[in-house]
Amino acid sequence: MNGRACTRNSRDRGLKTGFLDSTGAPRLFYRAGFVDGAEAVIILIHGFGGHSGRYGLVIDRLHEAGIATLAIDLRGHGQSEGRRGHVDDFEEYSDDISRACAVVHERMPGIPVFLMGHSMGGLAVSTFIARHPEALSGCILSSPVFGVGQDVSRHKVFALRLLKRWAPNLMVPAGFSSQNLSSDAAQVAAFSKDPHVLRRGSVRLFNETMRAQKWILEHAPAIGLPLLILAGSEDRLTDLGTTREFMSRYGSQDKVMQVFEGYRHEVFSESERDVPIDVMIDWIRAH
């Protein structure tokens, strides 16, 4: 594996953990579940403030279905290196995804490779496949943040745009309620207590995110990779209308968007999480 890998297993899922090294770039923490005889492998990319450890329930189901996994902490998140909650350029996340893809192709050659990105991770995955669709079999986006939702103050967005020139390194609260992540109280409580969750980001990061949102809508027609989007009807953190606009512009005709009634931002954290997980597994098997 490209990087220094720990020989120990994680505490509860038999995942190998370690760091991906690259000269001149932050070391990225990973959790790898390269199950024997896998029919496909999926790379999991978390959203803003999240980390790879929050996908254990999803990973369990994927492994049961014979799908291998690699989950990474993006730079500045979780246990990865890098300044907390900051990038100078949103494309730095594409570099992280590229490193994960290289590891998967090296470790599990010859089987289909899929990317799954949640929220800001969905935006990062989308910008990545717009430039690097090669050697991938498909893309899954969970509540991608192509536009801000009702729970994000328009006054805050305006202030962030004003501050980008004068205070790009200023750290500001994420500014959303954890109650809007899921209707499952246990999942919300776990998020609130998680020491690896990031709760602040830089003015530069938030402005880079907005720049990437505009860029991906302009470039969506050129993307030809099969696409599955999973979203919740009660998601107040992203704008479902902008997600539908991205879907309509997306270049491939092999595209599906499913909105789950009553689900909030994290469809894989709801009590009925098995429903979207089953949809994702079936879609992977069909591709």
Backbone as CSV, one residue per row, in Angstrom:
resi,resn,N_x,N_y,N_z,CA_x,CA_y,CA_z,C_x,C_y,C_z
1,MET,0.842,-1.188,0.000,0.000,0.000,0.000,0.880,1.242,0.000
2,ASN,0.459,2.233,-0.749,1.215,3.478,-0.838,1.000,4.287,0.433
3,GLY,1.952,4.183,1.339,1.823,4.882,2.599,2.178,3.956,3.742
4,ARG,2.375,4.531,4.901,2.710,3.733,6.068,1.438,3.173,6.664
5,ALA,1.268,1.864,6.598,0.052,1.242,7.092,0.281,0.633,8.463
6,CYS,-0.664,0.857,9.368,-0.592,0.232,10.684,-0.902,-1.256,10.538
7,THR,-0.287,-2.068,11.338,-0.550,-3.498,11.291,-1.718,-3.888,12.176
8,ARG,-2.102,-2.999,13.096,-3.228,-3.318,13.967,-4.540,-3.175,13.202
9,ASN,-5.558,-3.841,13.672,-6.893,-3.668,13.138,-7.642,-2.645,13.977
10,SER,-8.668,-2.028,13.380,-9.483,-1.116,14.162,-10.292,-1.929,15.162
11,ARG,-10.826,-1.263,16.148,-11.356,-1.945,17.312,-12.543,-2.853,17.006
12,ASP,-13.379,-2.503,16.030,-14.627,-3.235,15.938,-14.957,-3.807,14.578
13,ARG,-14.223,-3.483,13.532,-14.654,-3.930,12.220,-13.556,-4.621,11.423
14,GLY,-12.436,-4.917,12.028,-11.386,-5.604,11.306,-10.796,-4.785,10.178
15,LEU,-10.939,-3.471,10.235,-10.393,-2.612,9.185,-8.929,-2.313,9.471
16,LYS,-8.128,-2.306,8.422,-6.742,-1.886,8.579,-6.678,-0.363,8.476
17,THR,-5.895,0.217,9.351,-5.781,1.663,9.377,-4.336,2.080,9.195
18,GLY,-4.140,3.261,8.715,-2.792,3.769,8.520,-2.844,5.129,7.864
19,PHE,-1.736,5.492,7.239,-1.629,6.798,6.592,-1.109,6.634,5.175
20,LEU,-1.676,7.414,4.253,-1.170,7.501,2.892,-0.183,8.655,2.841
21,ASP,1.035,8.363,2.415,2.084,9.372,2.347,2.267,9.864,0.918
22,SER,2.630,11.106,0.783,2.958,11.678,-0.512,3.877,12.872,-0.287
23,THR,4.940,12.948,-1.071,5.906,14.024,-0.882,5.244,15.387,-1.066
24,GLY,5.385,16.235,-0.067,4.866,17.589,-0.161,3.389,17.735,0.104
25,ALA,2.730,16.652,0.536,1.294,16.704,0.803,1.018,16.124,2.188
26,PRO,-0.087,16.514,2.809,-0.402,15.982,4.138,-0.605,14.466,4.102
27,ARG,-0.218,13.816,5.180,-0.497,12.396,5.321,-1.986,12.215,5.582
28,LEU,-2.595,11.259,4.882,-4.031,11.044,4.976,-4.328,9.752,5.726
29,PHE,-5.125,9.856,6.759,-5.534,8.676,7.512,-6.542,7.882,6.696
30,TYR,-6.450,6.558,6.767,-7.395,5.722,6.031,-7.870,4.553,6.878
31,ARG,-9.019,4.018,6.476,-9.552,2.753,6.970,-9.840,1.883,5.749
32,ALA,-9.170,0.749,5.654,-9.278,-0.106,4.472,-9.934,-1.428,4.827
33,GLY,-10.903,-1.807,4.026,-11.554,-3.107,4.148,-11.500,-3.817,2.821
34,PHE,-10.306,-4.316,2.458,-10.125,-4.986,1.169,-10.491,-6.462,1.328
35,VAL,-11.793,-6.735,1.321,-12.294,-8.085,1.576,-11.924,-9.024,0.428
36,ASP,-11.615,-10.272,0.789,-11.252,-11.270,-0.213,-12.434,-11.576,-1.124
37,GLY,-12.141,-11.744,-2.413,-13.165,-12.104,-3.377,-14.163,-11.013,-3.686
38,ALA,-13.813,-9.759,-3.387,-14.744,-8.655,-3.623,-15.080,-8.522,-5.098
39,GLU,-16.333,-8.190,-5.382,-16.775,-7.995,-6.760,-16.626,-6.546,-7.207
40,ALA,-16.405,-5.646,-6.247,-16.205,-4.224,-6.549,-15.563,-3.594,-5.321
41,VAL,-15.076,-2.361,-5.498,-14.514,-1.612,-4.379,-15.028,-0.183,-4.464
42,ILE,-15.324,0.388,-3.306,-15.845,1.746,-3.259,-14.978,2.592,-2.336
43,ILE,-14.658,3.794,-2.793,-13.893,4.762,-2.009,-14.880,5.743,-1.399
44,LEU,-14.842,5.890,-0.076,-15.801,6.712,0.648,-15.164,8.040,1.055
45,ILE,-15.818,9.138,0.671,-15.320,10.484,0.951,-16.359,11.225,1.794
46,HIS,-15.979,11.588,3.007,-16.889,12.230,3.953,-17.131,13.694,3.588
47,GLY,-18.045,14.324,4.332,-18.351,15.732,4.133,-17.577,16.644,5.059
48,PHE,-17.889,17.943,5.007,-17.201,18.901,5.867,-17.389,18.518,7.330
49,GLY,-16.285,18.526,8.070,-16.324,18.240,9.491,-16.337,16.775,9.837
50,GLY,-16.627,15.915,8.866,-16.731,14.490,9.133,-15.391,13.785,9.062
51,HIS,-15.453,12.467,9.062,-14.239,11.653,8.950,-14.642,10.228,8.608
52,SER,-13.659,9.414,8.278,-13.919,8.055,7.787,-14.562,7.152,8.825
53,GLY,-14.382,7.456,10.108,-14.933,6.608,11.153,-16.433,6.687,11.298
54,ARG,-17.072,7.611,10.616,-18.520,7.770,10.740,-19.301,6.901,9.757
55,TYR,-18.596,6.035,9.016,-19.267,5.217,8.007,-19.232,3.724,8.325
56,GLY,-19.050,3.407,9.620,-18.932,2.011,10.009,-20.137,1.171,9.644
57,LEU,-21.347,1.689,9.868,-22.552,0.918,9.568,-22.691,0.675,8.071
58,VAL,-22.325,1.658,7.270,-22.367,1.502,5.814,-21.317,0.486,5.365
59,ILE,-20.122,0.595,5.931,-19.032,-0.308,5.568,-19.399,-1.755,5.880
60,ASP,-20.024,-1.987,7.024,-20.449,-3.345,7.378,-21.353,-3.940,6.300
61,ARG,-22.325,-3.162,5.857,-23.262,-3.645,4.844,-22.572,-3.877,3.502
62,LEU,-21.658,-3.002,3.148,-20.931,-3.170,1.896,-20.096,-4.441,1.915
63,HIS,-19.431,-4.699,3.021,-18.628,-5.915,3.122,-19.492,-7.164,3.056
64,GLU,-20.656,-7.117,3.699,-21.577,-8.249,3.629,-22.017,-8.522,2.194
65,ALA,-22.064,-7.470,1.383,-22.468,-7.596,-0.017,-21.304,-7.946,-0.935
66,GLY,-20.111,-8.130,-0.360,-18.950,-8.476,-1.171,-18.304,-7.291,-1.857
67,ILE,-18.460,-6.120,-1.273,-17.877,-4.893,-1.837,-16.795,-4.389,-0.886
68,ALA,-15.578,-4.264,-1.384,-14.452,-3.786,-0.589,-14.553,-2.271,-0.415
69,THR,-13.846,-1.760,0.589,-13.951,-0.335,0.899,-12.597,0.282,1.235
70,LEU,-12.476,1.549,0.893,-11.388,2.388,1.387,-12.001,3.730,1.751
71,ALA,-11.902,4.099,3.018,-12.416,5.387,3.492,-11.238,6.216,3.980
72,ILE,-11.174,7.465,3.554,-10.079,8.337,3.969,-10.616,9.543,4.720
73,ASP,-9.754,10.139,5.540,-10.018,11.460,6.119,-9.369,12.482,5.187
74,LEU,-10.161,13.379,4.640,-9.600,14.446,3.820,-8.622,15.286,4.634
75,ARG,-7.718,15.940,3.958,-6.741,16.804,4.643,-7.460,17.800,5.554
76,GLY,-6.874,18.010,6.726,-7.463,18.943,7.673,-8.679,18.412,8.400
77,HIS,-8.985,17.116,8.228,-10.139,16.501,8.874,-9.713,15.231,9.606
78,GLY,-10.522,14.863,10.597,-10.298,13.595,11.278,-8.883,13.471,11.803
79,GLN,-8.222,12.357,11.424,-6.863,12.093,11.884,-5.802,12.390,10.824
80,SER,-6.224,12.988,9.710,-5.262,13.353,8.672,-4.501,14.612,9.056
81,GLU,-3.357,14.796,8.412,-2.601,16.021,8.592,-3.243,17.156,7.792
82,GLY,-2.691,18.335,7.979,-3.208,19.503,7.273,-3.887,20.455,8.237
83,ARG,-3.868,21.716,7.899,-4.501,22.709,8.746,-5.991,22.407,8.879
84,ARG,-6.478,22.424,10.108,-7.867,22.072,10.381,-8.834,22.976,9.625
85,GLY,-9.728,22.336,8.853,-10.814,23.076,8.216,-10.385,24.138,7.239
86,HIS,-9.286,23.890,6.514,-8.800,24.915,5.596,-8.187,24.274,4.359
87,VAL,-8.451,24.875,3.203,-7.680,24.629,1.983,-7.480,25.966,1.293
88,ASP,-6.379,26.083,0.579,-6.171,27.276,-0.238,-6.936,27.179,-1.548
89,ASP,-7.130,25.947,-2.011,-7.798,25.688,-3.283,-8.626,24.424,-3.125
90,PHE,-9.889,24.456,-3.547,-10.759,23.295,-3.380,-10.198,22.066,-4.083
91,GLU,-9.394,22.270,-5.118,-8.820,21.142,-5.852,-7.832,20.330,-5.022
92,GLU,-7.436,20.843,-3.866,-6.592,20.051,-2.983,-7.304,18.761,-2.572
93,TYR,-8.631,18.817,-2.471,-9.383,17.604,-2.145,-9.330,16.593,-3.290
94,SER,-9.256,17.089,-4.526,-9.091,16.177,-5.663,-7.770,15.433,-5.572
95,ASP,-6.736,16.106,-5.081,-5.450,15.433,-4.885,-5.595,14.294,-3.877
96,ASP,-6.357,14.524,-2.809,-6.578,13.479,-1.812,-7.308,12.281,-2.432
97,ILE,-8.341,12.567,-3.205,-9.119,11.500,-3.844,-8.259,10.739,-4.840
98,SER,-7.411,11.456,-5.565,-6.524,10.810,-6.528,-5.586,9.828,-5.842
99,ARG,-5.080,10.201,-4.683,-4.192,9.304,-3.939,-4.931,8.047,-3.493
100,ALA,-6.183,8.217,-3.063,-6.988,7.056,-2.665,-7.250,6.141,-3.866
101,CYS,-7.550,6.727,-5.019,-7.786,5.932,-6.224,-6.548,5.137,-6.612
102,ALA,-5.386,5.765,-6.510,-4.140,5.084,-6.867,-3.910,3.861,-5.980
103,VAL,-4.207,3.990,-4.685,-4.050,2.872,-3.758,-4.979,1.726,-4.122
104,VAL,-6.228,2.053,-4.422,-7.210,1.019,-4.749,-6.826,0.275,-6.018
105,HIS,-6.408,1.002,-7.040,-6.029,0.349,-8.304,-4.791,-0.524,-8.121
106,GLU,-3.918,-0.109,-7.222,-2.726,-0.913,-6.948,-3.070,-2.150,-6.123
107,ARG,-3.927,-1.973,-5.141,-4.231,-3.055,-4.199,-5.246,-4.052,-4.753
108,MET,-6.202,-3.585,-5.555,-7.270,-4.452,-6.058,-7.453,-4.249,-7.563
109,PRO,-6.466,-4.618,-8.355,-6.555,-4.401,-9.799,-7.615,-5.301,-10.444
110,GLY,-8.229,-4.767,-11.493,-9.108,-5.595,-12.304,-10.555,-5.676,-11.861
111,ILE,-10.937,-4.993,-10.766,-12.345,-5.005,-10.379,-12.896,-3.574,-10.453
112,PRO,-14.213,-3.436,-10.615,-14.803,-2.098,-10.749,-14.555,-1.225,-9.520
113,VAL,-14.245,0.040,-9.778,-13.983,1.006,-8.713,-15.045,2.109,-8.762
114,PHE,-15.660,2.368,-7.604,-16.680,3.405,-7.488,-16.240,4.448,-6.465
115,LEU,-16.711,5.667,-6.660,-16.495,6.744,-5.695,-17.823,7.107,-5.048
116,MET,-17.818,7.301,-3.724,-18.999,7.791,-3.028,-18.606,9.006,-2.214
117,GLY,-19.290,10.120,-2.428,-19.008,11.334,-1.683,-20.258,11.866,-1.017
118,HIS,-20.117,12.258,0.243,-21.246,12.797,0.991,-21.073,14.299,1.208
119,SER,-22.146,15.063,0.970,-22.196,16.489,1.270,-21.047,17.238,0.573
120,MET,-20.165,17.911,1.313,-19.022,18.555,0.673,-18.145,17.537,-0.030
121,GLY,-18.090,16.315,0.521,-17.360,15.246,-0.152,-17.981,14.892,-1.491
122,GLY,-19.305,15.044,-1.596,-19.968,14.833,-2.883,-19.565,15.887,-3.900
123,LEU,-19.411,17.122,-3.436,-18.926,18.186,-4.317,-17.492,17.902,-4.742
124,ALA,-16.657,17.456,-3.795,-15.263,17.142,-4.110,-15.169,15.989,-5.109
125,VAL,-15.971,14.956,-4.907,-15.985,13.819,-5.844,-16.449,14.273,-7.224
126,SER,-17.441,15.141,-7.276,-17.961,15.618,-8.567,-16.906,16.403,-9.331
127,THR,-16.194,17.288,-8.642,-15.153,18.047,-9.338,-14.020,17.126,-9.778
128,PHE,-13.773,16.067,-9.001,-12.734,15.105,-9.373,-13.108,14.355,-10.643
129,ILE,-14.330,13.807,-10.716,-14.707,13.001,-11.893,-14.875,13.867,-13.135
130,ALA,-15.100,15.172,-12.949,-15.173,16.050,-14.114,-13.829,16.136,-14.820
131,ARG,-12.766,15.944,-14.047,-11.418,16.026,-14.605,-10.769,14.655,-14.791
132,HIS,-11.167,13.670,-13.965,-10.488,12.371,-13.967,-11.493,11.216,-13.939
133,PRO,-12.300,11.047,-14.957,-13.280,9.949,-14.949,-12.672,8.587,-15.276
134,GLU,-11.425,8.590,-15.736,-10.812,7.353,-16.196,-10.677,6.338,-15.063
135,ALA,-10.799,5.075,-15.424,-10.599,3.932,-14.517,-11.625,3.877,-13.391
136,LEU,-12.757,4.538,-13.562,-13.840,4.464,-12.593,-15.083,3.885,-13.265
137,SER,-15.879,3.139,-12.493,-17.086,2.520,-13.044,-18.344,3.299,-12.719
138,GLY,-18.281,4.199,-11.761,-19.465,4.970,-11.416,-19.240,5.834,-10.196
139,CYS,-20.221,6.686,-9.921,-20.129,7.675,-8.850,-21.450,7.720,-8.092
140,ILE,-21.361,7.711,-6.764,-22.536,7.841,-5.904,-22.370,9.112,-5.083
141,LEU,-23.397,9.945,-5.070,-23.376,11.181,-4.291,-24.488,11.129,-3.259
142,SER,-24.133,11.338,-2.004,-25.095,11.368,-0.910,-25.261,12.810,-0.439
143,SER,-26.452,13.361,-0.645,-26.744,14.744,-0.238,-25.632,15.709,-0.635
144,PRO,-25.264,15.743,-1.918,-24.155,16.612,-2.344,-24.496,18.080,-2.136
145,VAL,-23.505,18.857,-1.695,-23.756,20.252,-1.373,-23.443,21.128,-2.595
146,PHE,-24.361,21.109,-3.565,-24.218,21.959,-4.748,-24.790,23.355,-4.498
147,GLY,-25.545,23.495,-3.433,-26.098,24.784,-3.040,-26.476,24.723,-1.576
148,VAL,-26.543,25.870,-0.909,-26.833,25.894,0.527,-28.328,25.779,0.770
149,GLY,-28.683,25.128,1.880,-30.073,24.889,2.207,-30.653,25.914,3.164
150,GLN,-31.848,25.592,3.663,-32.595,26.527,4.507,-31.915,26.795,5.841
151,ASP,-31.097,25.844,6.313,-30.483,25.981,7.630,-29.210,26.834,7.597
152,VAL,-28.837,27.289,6.419,-27.633,28.108,6.272,-28.055,29.555,6.021
153,SER,-27.682,30.450,6.910,-28.091,31.846,6.836,-27.525,32.528,5.587
154,ARG,-28.400,33.209,4.851,-27.950,33.983,3.691,-27.063,35.147,4.129
155,HIS,-27.300,35.658,5.334,-26.446,36.723,5.870,-25.029,36.203,6.090
156,LYS,-24.925,34.945,6.541,-23.602,34.360,6.751,-22.874,34.199,5.428
157,VAL,-23.584,33.737,4.399,-22.973,33.581,3.082,-22.455,34.916,2.573
158,PHE,-23.252,35.966,2.743,-22.844,37.306,2.309,-21.596,37.762,3.070
159,ALA,-21.589,37.520,4.386,-20.444,37.934,5.206,-19.178,37.179,4.811
160,LEU,-19.321,35.893,4.525,-18.158,35.096,4.113,-17.557,35.614,2.811
161,ARG,-18.411,36.040,1.909,-17.908,36.583,0.643,-17.168,37.893,0.859
162,LEU,-17.667,38.710,1.785,-16.992,39.967,2.083,-15.632,39.725,2.743
163,LEU,-15.560,38.714,3.580,-14.353,38.464,4.365,-13.237,37.764,3.577
164,LYS,-13.567,37.202,2.421,-12.575,36.379,1.723,-11.321,37.165,1.334
165,ARG,-11.464,38.460,1.115,-10.310,39.272,0.744,-9.523,39.726,1.964
166,TRP,-10.246,40.039,3.054,-9.610,40.670,4.201,-9.200,39.688,5.289
167,ALA,-9.909,38.569,5.392,-9.598,37.629,6.485,-9.815,36.185,6.033
168,PRO,-9.106,35.743,5.006,-9.344,34.399,4.475,-9.013,33.279,5.450
169,ASN,-8.138,33.541,6.416,-7.734,32.511,7.368,-8.582,32.490,8.641
170,LEU,-9.514,33.420,8.741,-10.384,33.468,9.912,-11.213,32.186,10.009
171,MET,-11.243,31.589,11.211,-12.034,30.379,11.429,-13.420,30.762,11.931
172,VAL,-14.443,30.197,11.301,-15.821,30.515,11.665,-16.578,29.215,11.922
173,PRO,-17.589,29.255,12.786,-18.371,28.049,13.062,-19.085,27.554,11.808
174,ALA,-19.266,26.235,11.748,-19.981,25.657,10.613,-21.394,26.208,10.534
175,GLY,-22.002,26.445,11.677,-23.263,27.174,11.704,-24.492,26.366,11.340
176,PHE,-24.513,25.076,11.640,-25.730,24.301,11.417,-26.039,23.473,12.657
177,SER,-27.290,23.122,12.806,-27.722,22.324,13.942,-27.536,20.843,13.637
178,SER,-26.941,20.114,14.585,-26.761,18.675,14.381,-28.095,17.952,14.269
179,GLN,-29.169,18.571,14.755,-30.493,17.956,14.637,-30.926,17.807,13.185
180,ASN,-30.348,18.608,12.310,-30.709,18.529,10.893,-29.933,17.468,10.131
181,LEU,-29.035,16.763,10.826,-28.300,15.688,10.165,-29.149,14.434,10.024
182,SER,-29.903,14.108,11.071,-30.649,12.853,11.099,-31.790,12.963,12.090
183,SER,-32.838,12.160,11.877,-33.929,12.084,12.842,-33.673,11.002,13.883
184,ASP,-32.557,10.282,13.744,-32.155,9.248,14.694,-31.388,9.917,15.832
185,ALA,-32.007,9.971,17.018,-31.410,10.692,18.146,-30.058,10.115,18.548
186,ALA,-29.898,8.813,18.439,-28.624,8.193,18.813,-27.507,8.630,17.884
187,GLN,-27.811,8.757,16.595,-26.810,9.204,15.631,-26.441,10.667,15.852
188,VAL,-27.421,11.481,16.178,-27.159,12.901,16.454,-26.293,13.043,17.698
189,ALA,-26.597,12.246,18.735,-25.813,12.297,19.968,-24.375,11.861,19.723
190,ALA,-24.198,10.826,18.898,-22.852,10.338,18.593,-22.048,11.399,17.849
191,PHE,-22.700,12.086,16.922,-22.035,13.162,16.187,-21.611,14.276,17.143
192,SER,-22.503,14.652,18.050,-22.241,15.764,18.963,-21.079,15.473,19.910
193,LYS,-20.861,14.191,20.228,-19.805,13.805,21.163,-18.514,13.379,20.473
194,ASP,-18.523,13.284,19.171,-17.384,12.748,18.429,-16.197,13.713,18.492
195,PRO,-15.079,13.302,19.070,-13.932,14.215,19.197,-13.232,14.497,17.874
196,HIS,-13.484,13.670,16.871,-12.824,13.870,15.582,-13.641,14.731,14.615
197,VAL,-14.847,15.102,15.016,-15.676,15.956,14.166,-15.165,17.393,14.227
198,LEU,-15.060,18.012,13.072,-14.596,19.397,12.945,-15.810,20.323,12.938
199,ARG,-15.770,21.369,13.733,-16.941,22.231,13.866,-16.702,23.664,13.381
200,ARG,-15.511,23.934,12.873,-15.189,25.254,12.353,-14.399,25.102,11.059
201,GLY,-14.540,26.074,10.188,-13.775,26.088,8.954,-13.324,27.497,8.635
202,SER,-12.363,27.613,7.737,-11.840,28.930,7.398,-12.731,29.640,6.384
203,VAL,-12.650,30.944,6.391,-13.353,31.748,5.389,-12.933,31.312,3.990
204,ARG,-11.657,31.015,3.812,-11.155,30.581,2.507,-11.811,29.273,2.071
205,LEU,-11.920,28.305,2.994,-12.548,27.030,2.644,-13.985,27.223,2.184
206,PHE,-14.755,28.013,2.917,-16.147,28.195,2.549,-16.279,28.927,1.208
207,ASN,-15.391,29.877,0.934,-15.441,30.554,-0.357,-14.977,29.645,-1.486
208,GLU,-14.003,28.809,-1.219,-13.570,27.833,-2.220,-14.685,26.835,-2.531
209,THR,-15.457,26.494,-1.503,-16.601,25.600,-1.716,-17.624,26.246,-2.631
210,MET,-17.919,27.520,-2.389,-18.880,28.228,-3.241,-18.360,28.355,-4.672
211,ARG,-17.071,28.572,-4.821,-16.488,28.640,-6.162,-16.624,27.298,-6.878
212,ALA,-16.387,26.204,-6.144,-16.504,24.876,-6.735,-17.950,24.557,-7.104
213,GLN,-18.897,25.042,-6.316,-20.310,24.824,-6.636,-20.670,25.449,-7.990
214,LYS,-20.205,26.637,-8.222,-20.470,27.299,-9.502,-19.774,26.559,-10.644
215,TRP,-18.533,26.140,-10.409,-17.743,25.468,-11.440,-18.375,24.142,-11.865
216,ILE,-18.857,23.358,-10.913,-19.361,22.028,-11.257,-20.664,22.111,-12.046
217,LEU,-21.502,23.103,-11.759,-22.728,23.254,-12.548,-22.401,23.594,-13.996
218,GLU,-21.344,24.352,-14.199,-20.945,24.711,-15.561,-20.356,23.525,-16.311
219,HIS,-19.703,22.607,-15.592,-18.988,21.508,-16.234,-19.721,20.176,-16.183
220,ALA,-20.878,20.129,-15.520,-21.638,18.880,-15.413,-21.981,18.259,-16.767
221,PRO,-22.309,19.044,-17.799,-22.675,18.421,-19.083,-21.568,17.580,-19.715
222,ALA,-20.331,17.800,-19.331,-19.220,17.072,-19.947,-18.898,15.761,-19.237
223,ILE,-19.575,15.460,-18.128,-19.266,14.257,-17.355,-20.085,13.088,-17.868
224,GLY,-19.405,11.992,-18.201,-20.088,10.839,-18.782,-20.132,9.611,-17.910
225,LEU,-19.728,9.725,-16.652,-19.669,8.573,-15.749,-21.067,8.261,-15.205
226,PRO,-21.439,6.977,-15.086,-22.723,6.631,-14.456,-22.835,7.261,-13.071
227,LEU,-24.049,7.719,-12.732,-24.244,8.504,-11.515,-25.486,8.059,-10.761
228,LEU,-25.337,7.955,-9.430,-26.470,7.739,-8.518,-26.424,8.829,-7.464
229,ILE,-27.539,9.547,-7.297,-27.649,10.555,-6.235,-28.708,10.099,-5.240
230,LEU,-28.351,10.144,-3.960,-29.257,9.808,-2.870,-29.454,11.056,-2.025
231,ALA,-30.698,11.425,-1.755,-30.967,12.659,-1.015,-32.184,12.477,-0.130
232,GLY,-32.291,13.332,0.886,-33.437,13.309,1.791,-34.364,14.475,1.528
233,SER,-35.666,14.212,1.603,-36.636,15.274,1.322,-36.609,16.367,2.382
234,GLU,-36.127,16.044,3.594,-36.106,17.013,4.690,-34.703,17.545,4.975
235,ASP,-33.840,17.485,3.988,-32.473,17.997,4.137,-32.503,19.523,4.093
236,ARG,-32.127,20.153,5.206,-32.111,21.611,5.298,-30.710,22.194,5.138
237,LEU,-29.726,21.335,4.914,-28.346,21.810,4.791,-27.913,21.994,3.342
238,THR,-28.587,21.324,2.430,-28.300,21.500,1.013,-29.570,21.933,0.292
239,ASP,-29.397,22.461,-0.893,-30.530,22.919,-1.695,-30.891,21.847,-2.709
240,LEU,-32.021,21.185,-2.491,-32.438,20.082,-3.357,-32.690,20.557,-4.786
241,GLY,-33.124,21.799,-4.931,-33.359,22.336,-6.262,-32.074,22.413,-7.075
242,THR,-30.973,22.832,-6.432,-29.686,22.900,-7.129,-29.183,21.497,-7.456
243,THR,-29.435,20.537,-6.567,-29.057,19.152,-6.861,-29.803,18.645,-8.090
244,ARG,-31.076,18.965,-8.194,-31.858,18.562,-9.372,-31.335,19.269,-10.624
245,GLU,-30.909,20.515,-10.476,-30.340,21.226,-11.624,-29.060,20.536,-12.093
246,PHE,-28.202,20.164,-11.145,-26.996,19.414,-11.500,-27.368,18.120,-12.221
247,MET,-28.363,17.435,-11.705,-28.802,16.169,-12.304,-29.271,16.374,-13.748
248,SER,-30.027,17.421,-13.986,-30.538,17.673,-15.343,-29.415,18.058,-16.304
249,ARG,-28.380,18.724,-15.791,-27.261,19.128,-16.642,-26.254,18.000,-16.867
250,TYR,-26.241,17.024,-15.978,-25.224,15.980,-16.000,-25.213,15.266,-17.350
251,GLY,-24.007,15.054,-17.887,-23.874,14.594,-19.262,-24.309,13.170,-19.532
252,SER,-24.045,12.249,-18.633,-24.380,10.845,-18.864,-25.892,10.636,-18.815
253,GLN,-26.370,9.733,-19.663,-27.777,9.337,-19.613,-27.997,8.237,-18.588
254,ASP,-26.908,7.649,-18.109,-26.983,6.618,-17.073,-26.912,7.321,-15.723
255,LYS,-28.040,7.891,-15.307,-28.070,8.674,-14.074,-29.414,8.478,-13.379
256,VAL,-29.353,8.371,-12.066,-30.544,8.150,-11.247,-30.446,9.037,-10.012
257,MET,-31.553,9.678,-9.667,-31.624,10.428,-8.418,-32.811,9.921,-7.622
258,GLN,-32.575,9.550,-6.371,-33.651,9.069,-5.514,-33.714,9.910,-4.254
259,VAL,-34.891,10.459,-3.999,-35.129,11.279,-2.818,-35.956,10.461,-1.832
260,PHE,-35.458,10.326,-0.609,-36.110,9.514,0.403,-36.972,10.388,1.306
261,GLU,-38.256,10.096,1.318,-39.220,10.908,2.031,-38.963,10.866,3.541
262,GLY,-38.838,12.054,4.136,-38.658,12.172,5.571,-37.216,12.101,6.041
263,TYR,-36.302,11.768,5.154,-34.893,11.673,5.532,-34.279,13.067,5.568
264,ARG,-33.309,13.238,6.468,-32.599,14.506,6.575,-31.262,14.428,5.822
265,HIS,-30.278,15.192,6.257,-29.055,15.359,5.463,-28.257,14.069,5.327
266,GLU,-28.116,13.313,6.389,-27.313,12.096,6.345,-28.230,10.884,6.168
267,VAL,-28.465,10.512,4.921,-29.405,9.416,4.649,-28.903,8.095,5.218
268,PHE,-27.579,7.943,5.369,-27.027,6.709,5.921,-27.007,6.707,7.452
269,SER,-27.480,7.794,8.067,-27.539,7.861,9.524,-28.974,7.799,10.046
270,GLU,-29.930,7.674,9.169,-31.319,7.559,9.598,-31.592,6.154,10.140
271,SER,-32.664,6.004,10.925,-33.001,4.692,11.469,-33.334,3.706,10.349
272,GLU,-33.840,4.219,9.233,-34.135,3.381,8.066,-33.002,3.460,7.044
273,ARG,-31.774,3.459,7.537,-30.613,3.618,6.665,-30.446,2.468,5.685
274,ASP,-30.974,1.283,6.017,-30.802,0.132,5.137,-31.438,0.352,3.771
275,VAL,-32.456,1.212,3.703,-33.127,1.452,2.416,-32.177,2.113,1.413
276,PRO,-31.570,3.270,1.718,-30.618,3.852,0.752,-29.367,2.998,0.566
277,ILE,-28.944,2.279,1.615,-27.774,1.410,1.446,-28.086,0.309,0.442
278,ASP,-29.288,-0.274,0.525,-29.686,-1.309,-0.434,-29.742,-0.748,-1.848
279,VAL,-30.256,0.471,-1.988,-30.305,1.101,-3.318,-28.893,1.247,-3.880
280,MET,-27.962,1.685,-3.044,-26.579,1.859,-3.489,-25.951,0.520,-3.880
281,ILE,-26.135,-0.498,-3.068,-25.549,-1.817,-3.362,-26.114,-2.378,-4.658
282,ASP,-27.422,-2.286,-4.828,-28.041,-2.798,-6.067,-27.516,-2.048,-7.281
283,TRP,-27.341,-0.735,-7.146,-26.852,0.071,-8.263,-25.409,-0.317,-8.617
284,ILE,-24.586,-0.503,-7.600,-23.197,-0.934,-7.842,-23.177,-2.270,-8.579
285,ARG,-23.985,-3.216,-8.130,-24.024,-4.531,-8.771,-24.489,-4.458,-10.230
286,ALA,-25.345,-3.480,-10.516,-25.834,-3.330,-11.888,-24.817,-2.671,-12.802
287,HIS,-23.737,-2.167,-12.221,-22.731,-1.474,-13.030,-21.373,-2.155,-12.936
